[in-house]
Amino acid sequence: MQPFIKVIFLIITFGAFIGAISSCLPADVTATPVINDSDLDEWQLKRLSVSQLEQRIATIDRQLRSLAKPSFRTGVAAVGYRSQEQSIQATTDWIQVTLNKPAIIDQVVLVPTIWRDSLLGFQADAFPLEFCVRIGDGADEDGEIVGRYGAKDRLLPRVAPVVVSFPARKASWARIEVNTLSPRGWDGAFLLQLSEILIFSGHVNVALRQAVETSSNFGFDHSPWDSEYLVDGFVPYLMDASQGRPSLAFVSEISRDRMVSLTIDLGKPEWISEVRLHATDVSDTAPQSQPENFGIPSQLVIKGANLPDFSDGVRLVEHTSGSPYDSGPILTTRFSKTCCRYVQLEIVNPFVVPEGMVRRTGAWLGFAEIEILASGQNVALNKNVKANTVFIRAQKGRLLSSLTDGRNMLGKILPTRQWLSELATRHDLEKERPRVAAELSSRYRQQKANLIRMSWLAGLLILIVICTILVERITRRRAVLQTRERIAADLHDELGANLHAIALLGDLAQAATDSPDRVKNMLQRSRALTERSGEALRYCSNMLVSDGLFGDLEENMRRCADHVTADLDHELTLESAGVDMEVKPRVRVDLFLFYKECLTNILRHAHATKVTTVLRFDGNHLYLTVTDNGCGLNQSRSNRVPKSLRRRARLLSARVSATDVVDGGTKVELKLRTRYFGLQSRKSINVAEYPHHDDRR
């Protein structure tokens, strides 16, 4: 196989291999997108590589382990707001929360109402499909839209709150404008339902117990549905952070005859504006063994002072609970900012266990945590708590110190804004993870299929290489055998001619017995022919049993010249300029036969007396020049190179030319390329051993 064919074959093989590998890569790896923590759309997923998808899965799992989980409340409580039913889905509804004074706000949180779907479990119920959030200040009715959502945002299904964040703006009202309603779960009626609306100024929910206006309201007396429940501070979740150690709530039976109070020393005066009371987690079973408001007083007064005896005390806020709808897991009370060091909770009407509850009778007091907030920060954390009485039946492990340890039965207690934001982030990540996992699985399947195809392709390429090598060997052997047969035929013709001549000389010698001189001459000629035939026979035998043909090209060319041009003056020059000449055996054979054909043509047609041969090699090309001093070329022929030489040059894939010599005669020059793309045959003859050989006859 020619070197350039080998190179082309290698290029095709390499290209097929690279093509198979590239099929395993993503469609576009030139522009790698940056992975953000936000939800990725389908186009972004398609552009990520396998390693980036794996990294994204690991990042999502790591974040999910650190985010709050949506644990749902049980028992009886206010549900939220419900609008009037509408006949069509594309109906405009609105809810507006008006603040008692303007505030710098930067986030609005919408908490959906939750219902239990028989197939999907807990789901948001009648949450709007298309809506916008608009804020404004004063009498500005148009305000500014800070968030717009539609079907393409894929908010549903969900149980987590929707967090609308925006650059801080001064506003005195916020309005939710709904354009498309969603059906209610149990009957498919179109209406609007929300559990809570929170408006944050930093970490403070400024919407707490503010005025609410709606386009329609389903509420009635003693109903769990009313617009005022949108800002009561109660959400359908339990505080369940995925961090921190659990803590048992403080619970104890108290006396009905004496007013019980709890006093917290903040350590220094603080400007406080909010107190959050966390209900006791007295049961971790389902269903619970105690009501949700167990231990929460139906009436309490919160006072503040800078002196421990409360001689300078002021009433901060009073809370009264008239129904189960007025309490929840986190009871938040707000008041005007007041500077005080001591905060006291006076239990006016304690929680009384209903009749018929086993082992629970009388009045009970209990909280999981008491938070006192200054600018949204809990300044009561790990502060000292004292009671004005000895508790009748304080349970084991439920200490007063647990009221300010910052933990509940599920772990760490988070700021409300952080808690709701984590729930929203968890929803986004849990919605994104299956899509990323599906894309990653698709990539794995594609890679597996590509690997199978590559395995078959590799096997096919190996088979092609093996077959190519075998075919090349068979072809080379066949060429060697054919060449040997051709040379053997030439030698056979030569031996036949010599034997025929010997026979004729024998007949002539037998007829000339009366002339001893003639007989002697004929016998000498017969002996010469016999020696010549024997030498040819030995050469033929050695060649047929040798591993290669014309391994020593220079020696065979010299021998051929001595044989063919025995009666001519011949000069053979070999020039290699110190470069190793590597020529395949088949090329050596064809080159030798070309040279022999040149000498034969000179002997038959040129009528020359002198022949000069130059064999030159420069590293990339081999030049063979044969010059005689004969009669020259036929000027009338269009192609001056004889057909026999053209045919043998074509077999060599070489160029041949024939020109006249100035002093008379012909010069035949053969140009053979031995290197292709900088490569050459491995099976070679080393002519560097003869850097300059000059053989003159």
C-alpha positions in Angstrom: 0.0 0.0 0.0 1.4 3.4 -1.0 2.4 5.8 1.8 -0.1 8.4 0.9 -2.9 5.8 0.9 -1.8 4.9 4.4 -1.9 8.5 5.5 -5.4 9.0 4.0 -6.5 5.8 5.8 -5.2 7.1 9.1 -6.9 10.4 8.6 -10.2 8.8 7.9 -9.8 6.5 10.9 -8.9 9.3 13.2 -11.8 11.5 11.9 -14.3 8.7 12.6 -12.9 8.2 16.1 -13.1 11.9 16.8 -16.6 12.1 15.4 -17.7 9.2 17.7 -16.2 10.9 20.7 -17.7 14.3 19.8 -21.2 12.7 19.8 -20.8 12.1 23.5 -20.3 15.8 24.2 -23.1 18.3 24.7 -24.4 20.1 21.6 -22.5 23.3 22.5 -19.5 23.3 24.8 -17.9 26.5 23.4 -20.1 28.8 25.4 -20.6 27.4 28.9 -23.4 29.1 30.8 -22.9 30.2 34.4 -24.9 28.2 36.9 -26.9 30.4 39.2 -29.0 29.3 42.2 -32.2 30.3 40.3 -34.4 27.9 38.5 -32.9 26.7 35.2 -35.0 26.7 32.1 -34.9 23.9 29.4 -32.6 25.8 27.1 -30.1 26.3 29.9 -30.3 22.7 30.9 -29.5 21.6 27.3 -26.4 23.8 27.3 -24.9 22.3 30.5 -22.3 19.5 30.2 -22.6 16.2 32.1 -20.2 17.4 34.8 -22.1 20.6 35.2 -25.4 18.7 35.6 -23.8 16.5 38.2 -22.4 19.5 40.0 -25.9 21.1 39.9 -27.5 18.0 41.4 -24.9 18.0 44.2 -25.4 21.7 44.8 -29.2 21.3 45.0 -28.9 18.4 47.4 -26.5 20.3 49.6 -28.8 23.3 49.7 -31.9 21.3 50.4 -30.2 19.8 53.5 -29.8 23.2 55.0 -33.2 24.7 54.1 -36.3 24.8 56.2 -39.0 22.2 55.5 -42.8 22.8 55.0 -44.3 21.1 58.1 -48.1 21.8 58.2 -50.3 22.8 61.2 -53.0 20.6 62.5 -56.1 21.4 64.6 -58.7 24.2 64.3 -57.5 27.6 63.1 -58.3 30.5 60.7 -57.6 29.5 57.1 -57.3 32.8 55.4 -59.1 34.9 52.8 -61.6 33.6 50.1 -63.2 35.7 47.4 -66.7 35.2 46.0 -67.0 32.5 43.3 -66.8 33.6 39.7 -68.3 32.1 36.6 -65.3 32.4 34.4 -61.6 32.0 35.0 -60.4 35.3 33.4 -61.8 37.5 36.2 -60.2 40.5 37.8 -59.9 40.4 41.6 -57.7 42.4 44.0 -56.6 42.7 47.5 -55.0 45.8 49.0 -53.2 46.2 52.3 -52.9 49.7 53.6 -50.2 50.5 56.1 -50.9 52.9 59.0 -47.8 54.9 58.0 -45.4 54.8 55.0 -42.4 52.4 55.2 -39.4 51.4 53.2 -40.4 48.0 51.9 -38.4 45.5 49.7 -40.4 42.3 49.8 -44.0 41.0 49.6 -44.8 37.4 50.5 -47.9 35.6 49.4 -48.8 32.5 51.4 -51.2 30.1 49.7 -54.0 28.2 51.4 -53.4 24.5 51.6 -55.7 21.6 50.9 -55.1 17.8 50.8 -55.4 16.4 47.2 -56.3 12.7 47.1 -53.6 12.1 44.5 -50.9 14.8 44.9 -51.1 15.4 48.7 -50.9 18.9 50.1 -51.3 21.5 47.4 -52.0 25.3 47.1 -55.7 25.8 46.6 -57.2 28.5 44.4 -53.9 30.4 44.1 -54.0 32.9 41.3 -52.6 31.9 37.9 -51.8 35.4 36.6 -51.4 38.3 38.9 -49.2 41.3 39.6 -48.0 43.0 42.8 -48.3 46.8 42.8 -47.1 49.2 45.5 -47.6 52.9 46.0 -47.5 55.8 48.4 -50.3 57.9 49.6 -53.1 58.7 47.1 -51.1 57.4 44.1 -53.6 54.9 42.8 -51.5 53.6 40.0 -48.3 53.0 42.0 -45.6 50.7 40.6 -45.7 47.1 39.6 -42.9 45.2 41.4 -43.7 41.7 40.3 -45.7 40.1 37.5 -46.4 36.4 37.2 -48.2 34.2 34.6 -48.6 30.6 33.4 -45.0 30.6 32.0 -43.6 31.1 35.5 -45.0 27.7 36.5 -45.9 28.8 40.1 -48.3 25.9 40.5 -48.4 23.3 41.9 -46.9 24.4 45.1 -47.3 24.6 48.9 -44.5 27.1 49.5 -45.0 30.9 49.7 -44.3 33.1 46.7 -41.7 35.7 47.6 -41.7 38.9 45.5 -38.4 40.8 46.1 -37.6 44.2 44.6 -35.4 47.2 45.3 -36.4 49.0 48.4 -39.3 51.5 47.8 -41.2 53.8 50.1 -44.8 52.7 50.1 -48.0 53.0 52.2 -50.0 50.3 50.4 -49.5 47.1 48.4 -52.1 45.6 46.1 -52.3 42.1 44.5 -54.2 42.4 41.2 -55.4 39.0 39.8 -56.3 38.6 36.1 -56.7 34.8 35.9 -58.1 32.6 38.7 -57.5 28.9 39.3 -60.1 26.4 40.3 -60.8 25.4 43.8 -59.7 21.8 44.5 -62.8 20.1 45.7 -65.4 21.6 43.3 -63.5 23.4 40.6 -65.1 26.8 41.3 -63.1 29.8 40.2 -62.1 32.1 43.1 -59.2 33.6 44.9 -57.8 32.2 48.2 -54.7 33.3 50.2 -53.6 32.4 53.7 -51.4 35.4 54.6 -49.8 38.5 53.1 -46.6 39.7 54.6 -44.9 43.0 53.7 -41.3 43.3 54.9 -39.3 46.3 55.8 -36.0 44.7 56.5 -37.0 41.8 58.9 -40.1 43.5 60.2 -43.5 42.5 58.8 -45.2 45.9 58.5 -48.4 44.4 57.2 -49.3 42.8 60.6 -52.8 43.7 61.6 -53.1 46.5 59.1 -56.2 47.5 57.1 -57.2 45.2 54.3 -59.6 45.9 51.3 -60.8 43.4 48.8 -62.9 43.3 45.6 -65.1 40.6 47.3 -65.1 38.7 50.5 -66.7 35.3 51.4 -66.3 35.8 55.2 -69.0 35.9 57.7 -69.2 35.9 61.5 -67.2 33.2 63.2 -65.9 32.0 59.9 -62.4 30.7 59.3 -62.4 32.8 56.1 -62.1 36.5 56.3 -59.9 39.3 54.9 -58.6 40.2 58.3 -56.9 36.8 58.6 -54.6 37.9 55.7 -52.6 40.0 58.1 -53.0 38.2 61.5 -49.5 36.8 61.3 -50.5 33.1 61.2 -49.3 30.9 58.4 -50.2 27.2 57.7 -46.7 26.0 58.5 -44.8 25.0 61.6 -41.3 26.4 62.2 -39.2 23.5 61.0 -35.6 24.6 60.3 -33.2 21.9 59.1 -30.6 23.0 61.6 -30.1 23.2 65.3 -30.9 20.8 68.2 -34.5 20.3 69.3 -35.6 21.8 72.6 -38.5 20.9 74.9 -41.0 23.7 75.5 -41.6 25.0 79.0 -45.0 23.7 80.3 -46.3 23.8 83.9 -49.5 23.9 85.8 -50.2 27.2 87.6 -52.5 28.5 90.3 -55.7 30.2 89.4 -55.7 32.2 92.6 -52.6 34.2 91.9 -51.6 36.2 88.8 -48.5 34.6 87.4 -45.9 36.6 85.6 -42.7 35.9 83.6 -39.9 38.6 83.6 -37.1 38.7 81.0 -34.0 40.7 81.7 -32.5 41.9 78.4 -29.3 43.0 80.0 -29.5 46.5 78.7 -32.2 48.9 77.5 -33.4 48.1 74.0 -35.8 49.8 71.6 -38.3 46.9 71.2 -41.4 46.9 69.0 -42.5 43.3 68.8 -43.0 40.2 70.9 -43.4 36.7 69.4 -44.8 33.9 71.5 -44.3 30.4 70.2 -46.9 27.8 71.2 -45.9 24.7 73.0 -45.0 21.5 71.1 -46.4 19.2 73.7 -47.0 16.3 71.2 -45.1 15.0 68.3 -47.6 12.4 67.4 -50.2 12.4 64.6 -52.8 13.3 65.6 -51.7 15.4 68.5 -52.7 14.5 72.0 -53.2 18.2 73.0 -54.8 21.2 71.4 -52.6 23.6 69.4 -53.1 26.4 71.9 -52.3 24.3 75.0 -50.7 26.6 77.7 -51.3 29.8 75.8 -53.3 32.3 78.0 -56.5 33.6 76.6 -55.6 37.0 78.0 -52.2 38.4 78.8 -50.6 41.8 79.3 -47.0 42.6 78.2 -45.2 45.4 80.1 -41.8 47.0 79.8 -39.6 48.8 82.3 -36.0 49.9 82.9 -36.2 49.1 86.7 -36.5 45.6 88.0 -39.4 46.4 90.3 -41.3 47.8 87.3 -42.0 51.1 89.2 -41.5 52.8 85.8 -43.3 50.1 83.9 -45.5 50.8 80.9 -48.1 48.6 79.2 -46.8 47.6 75.8 -49.6 45.5 74.5 -52.5 43.3 75.6 -53.6 40.2 73.8 -57.0 38.6 74.1 -58.0 35.4 72.4 -61.7 34.9 72.0 -61.8 31.9 69.6 -59.4 29.3 68.2 -59.1 31.6 65.2 -57.2 34.1 67.3 -54.2 31.8 68.1 -51.6 29.8 66.2 -48.1 28.3 66.4 -46.5 31.8 66.5 -48.5 34.7 68.2 -47.0 38.0 67.1 -47.8 41.3 68.9 -46.6 44.7 67.8 -46.5 48.0 69.5 -44.8 51.4 69.3 -41.0 51.3 69.8 -40.3 51.5 73.5 -36.9 51.6 75.3 -36.8 49.1 78.1 -34.6 46.6 79.7 -37.2 44.4 81.5 -40.1 42.8 79.8 -42.9 41.1 81.8 -45.7 38.9 80.7 -48.7 39.0 83.1 -51.1 36.0 82.7 -54.6 37.5 83.3 -56.6 34.5 82.1 -54.6 31.3 81.8 -55.3 28.4 79.6 -57.8 26.0 81.3 -57.8 22.4 80.3 -61.3 21.4 78.9 -63.3 18.9 80.9 -62.6 15.2 80.0 -58.9 15.5 79.1 -57.0 12.7 80.8 -54.4 13.7 83.4 -54.7 17.4 82.4 -56.8 19.5 84.6 -56.7 23.0 86.0 -54.8 26.0 84.6 -51.6 25.5 82.5 -48.9 27.8 81.2 -46.5 27.0 78.4 -44.4 28.5 75.6 -41.8 27.0 73.3 -40.0 30.4 72.9 -40.5 34.0 73.8 -38.9 36.4 71.2 -38.5 40.1 71.9 -37.6 41.9 68.7 -35.7 45.2 68.2 -35.5 46.1 64.5 -36.3 42.6 63.6 -33.6 41.0 65.8 -34.4 38.8 68.8 -32.7 40.6 71.8 -34.1 38.1 74.3 -31.9 35.2 73.0 -30.3 33.3 75.9 -31.4 36.0 78.4 -32.5 35.2 82.0 -36.2 34.4 82.7 -37.8 34.6 86.2 -41.2 33.7 87.4 -43.0 35.3 90.4 -44.3 31.9 91.7 -43.3 28.4 92.2 -44.9 26.3 89.6 -47.2 23.5 90.8 -46.3 20.8 88.4 -43.3 21.7 86.3 -42.5 18.7 84.0 -39.1 17.1 83.8 -36.8 18.7 81.3 -39.2 21.7 80.6 -37.2 24.6 82.1 -37.7 28.3 82.1 -34.4 28.7 80.3 -35.9 27.0 77.3 -38.1 30.0 76.8 -35.1 32.0 75.4 -32.8 29.3 73.9 -33.8 30.1 70.3 -35.1 26.6 69.6 -38.3 24.6 69.4 -39.1 20.9 69.2 -38.0 20.8 65.5 -34.7 22.8 65.9 -33.6 26.4 65.5 -36.1 29.2 65.3 -35.5 31.4 62.3 -36.5 35.0 61.6 -39.8 35.0 59.7 -38.5 36.5 56.6 -35.6 34.0 56.4 -37.9 31.1 57.2 -40.4 31.9 54.4 -37.6 32.7 51.9 -36.1 29.3 52.6 -39.4 27.6 52.0 -39.7 29.3 48.7 -36.2 28.4 47.8 -36.8 24.8 48.7 -39.8 24.7 46.4 -37.8 26.1 43.5 -35.0 23.6 44.1 -37.3 20.6 44.5 -39.0 21.6 41.3 -35.7 22.0 39.5 -34.1 18.8 40.7 -36.3 16.3 38.8 -35.7 18.2 35.6 -31.9 18.2 36.1 -32.0 14.6 37.1 -34.0 13.7 34.0 -31.7 15.6 31.7 -28.7 13.9 33.4 -30.3 10.5 32.9 -30.9 11.3 29.3 -27.3 12.3 28.9 -26.2 9.0 30.6 -28.4 7.0 28.2 -27.0 8.9 25.2 -23.4 8.3 26.5 -24.1 4.6 26.9 -25.5 4.4 23.4 -22.5 6.3 22.1 -20.1 4.1 23.9 -21.8 1.0 22.4 -21.5 2.6 19.0 -17.9 3.5 19.6 -17.2 -0.1 20.7 -18.7 -1.4 17.5 -16.8 1.3 15.5 -13.6 0.5 17.3 -14.0 -3.2 16.6 -14.9 -2.4 12.9 -11.8 -0.2 12.6 -9.6 -2.9 14.1 -11.1 -5.4 11.7 -10.4 -3.0 8.8 -6.8 -2.5 9.9 -6.3 -6.2 10.2 -7.9 -6.9 6.9 -5.8 -4.0 5.3 -2.6 -5.5 6.7 -3.5 -8.9 5.5 -4.5 -7.6 2.0 -1.3 -5.6 1.9 0.8 -8.7 2.8 -1.0 -10.9 0.3 -0.7 -8.2 -2.4 3.0 -7.7 -1.7 3.6 -11.5 -1.7 1.7 -11.8 -5.0 3.6 -8.9 -6.5 6.9 -10.5 -5.4 5.8 -13.9 -6.8 4.7 -12.3 -10.1 8.0 -10.4 -10.3 9.9 -13.5 -9.6 8.0 -15.3 -12.2 8.7 -12.5 -14.7 12.4 -12.6 -13.9 12.4 -16.3 -14.0 10.8 -16.2 -17.4 13.4 -13.7 -18.6 16.2 -16.0 -17.3 14.4 -19.0 -18.9 14.5 -17.2 -22.2 18.1 -16.4 -21.7 19.0 -20.0 -20.7 16.9 -21.3 -23.7 18.8 -19.0 -26.1 22.1 -20.0 -24.6 21.3 -23.7 -24.7 20.1 -23.4 -28.3 23.4 -21.5 -29.2 25.4 -24.2 -27.5 23.5 -26.9 -29.5 24.2 -25.0 -32.7 27.9 -24.6 -31.8 28.0 -28.4 -31.1 26.6 -29.2 -34.5 29.0 -26.8 -36.2 31.9 -28.3 -34.2 30.8 -31.8 -35.2 30.7 -30.8 -38.9 34.1 -29.1 -38.7 36.1 -32.0 -37.5 38.6 -31.4 -40.3 39.4 -27.9 -38.9 40.9 -28.1 -35.4 41.0 -24.3 -35.1 37.3 -23.8 -35.8 36.4 -26.7 -33.4 38.5 -25.1 -30.7 36.9 -21.7 -31.2 33.4 -23.2 -31.1 34.3 -25.2 -28.0 35.5 -22.0 -26.3 32.4 -20.2 -27.2 30.3 -23.1 -26.0 32.2 -23.1 -22.7 31.6 -19.3 -22.3 27.9 -19.8 -22.9 27.8 -22.6 -20.5 29.4 -20.6 -17.7 27.1 -17.7 -18.5 24.1 -19.9 -18.3 25.3 -21.5 -15.1 25.8 -18.1 -13.5 22.3 -17.0 -14.6 20.9 -20.3 -13.2 22.6 -19.8 -9.9 21.3 -16.2 -9.7 17.8 -17.2 -10.5 17.9 -19.9 -7.9 19.2 -17.6 -5.2 16.6 -15.0 -6.1 13.7 -17.4 -5.9 14.6 -18.6 -2.4 15.6 -15.2 -1.0 13.4 -13.1 1.4 13.4 -10.1 -0.9 14.1 -9.1 -4.4 17.0 -7.1 -5.5 18.0 -6.3 -2.0 21.3 -4.8 -3.3 20.0 -2.6 -6.1 23.4 -1.3 -7.1 24.9 -4.8 -7.5 22.0 -6.0 -9.6 22.1 -2.9 -11.8 25.8 -3.4 -12.3 25.3 -7.1 -13.1 22.5 -6.2 -15.6 24.7 -3.6 -17.3 27.6 -6.1 -17.6 25.2 -8.7 -19.1 23.3 -6.5 -21.5 26.0 -4.0 -22.5 28.8 -6.4 -22.7 30.2 -4.9 -25.9 29.7 -1.3 -24.8 31.6 1.1 -22.6 29.5 1.5 -19.5 29.8 3.8 -16.4 27.5 3.5 -13.3 27.5 6.2 -10.6 25.5 6.1 -7.4 24.9 9.3 -5.4 23.0 9.5 -2.1 24.6 12.5 -0.4 24.9 10.6 2.9 21.1 10.1 3.1 19.5 6.7 3.7 17.6 5.7 0.6 14.6 3.6 1.6 12.8 1.9 -1.3 10.2 -0.8 -1.1 11.1 -4.2 -2.6 8.4 -3.9 -5.3 9.7 -0.5 -6.3 13.3 -1.9 -6.4 12.1 -4.6 -8.8 10.2 -2.2 -11.1 13.1 0.2 -11.0 15.5 -2.6 -12.0 13.2 -3.7 -14.8 12.9 -0.1 -16.0 16.7 0.2 -16.1 17.0 -3.1 -17.9 14.4 -2.0 -20.5 16.5 1.2 -21.0 19.7 -0.8 -21.7 17.8 -3.2 -24.0 16.4 -0.3 -26.1 19.9 1.2 -26.3 21.4 -2.1 -27.4 18.7 -2.7 -30.0 18.1 0.8 -31.5 20.7 3.4 -30.4 23.8 2.0 -32.1 25.7 3.5 -29.2 29.2 2.7 -28.0 29.0 4.2 -24.6 26.3 4.3 -21.8 26.4 6.4 -18.6 24.0 5.6 -15.7 23.5 7.9 -12.7 21.3 6.9 -9.7 20.8 9.8 -7.3 18.8 10.2 -4.1 18.1 13.5 -2.2 15.9 12.3 0.6 12.5 12.8 -1.1 13.1 11.8 -4.7 15.1 9.2 -6.5 16.5 10.1 -9.9 17.7 7.5 -12.5 19.4 9.0 -15.6 20.6 6.8 -18.5 22.6 8.5 -21.3 24.0 7.0 -24.5 26.0 8.4 -27.5 23.8 6.7 -30.1 21.7 8.0 -33.0 19.2 9.9 -30.8 15.4 9.9 -30.8 12.9 9.7 -33.6 12.0 13.4 -34.3 8.8 12.6 -36.0 7.1 11.0 -33.0 4.8 13.1 -30.8 5.7 11.3 -27.6 9.4 10.7 -27.7 9.5 8.3 -24.7 9.2 4.7 -25.9 6.0 2.9 -24.9 7.8 0.2 -22.9 9.4 2.8 -20.7 6.2 4.8 -20.3 4.4 1.6 -19.2 7.1 0.7 -16.6 7.2 4.4 -15.3 3.5 4.2 -14.8 3.8 1.1 -12.7 6.3 3.1 -10.6 4.0 6.1 -10.4 7.0 8.1 -11.6 7.7 10.7 -14.3 9.9 9.8 -17.3 11.4 12.1 -19.9 13.6 11.6 -22.9 15.8 14.3 -24.5 18.5 14.6 -27.0 22.1 15.1 -26.0 24.0 18.0 -27.6 26.9 15.9 -28.7 24.6 13.2 -30.0 22.7 10.5 -28.3 19.7 10.3 -25.8 19.2 11.0 -22.1 16.3 9.2 -20.4 15.5 10.5 -16.9 13.2 8.9 -14.3 11.9 10.9 -11.3 10.5 8.7 -8.5 9.0 10.2 -5.3 9.9 8.2 -2.2 8.3 10.3 0.6 4.6 11.2 1.0 3.6 13.8 3.6 7.1 13.4 5.2 6.6 9.6 5.5 8.4 6.7 3.8 8.2 3.0 3.7 9.6 1.0 6.6 10.9 -1.9 4.4 13.9 -0.4 2.8 17.3 -0.8 1.4 20.1 1.3 2.9 22.3 2.8 0.2 24.0 5.1 2.6 26.7 2.5 2.8 27.7 3.5 -0.7 27.8 7.3 -0.4 29.6 7.5 -3.8 30.3 4.5 -5.9 31.8 4.7 -9.3 32.0 1.6 -11.4 33.6 1.9 -14.8 34.0 -0.9 -17.2 
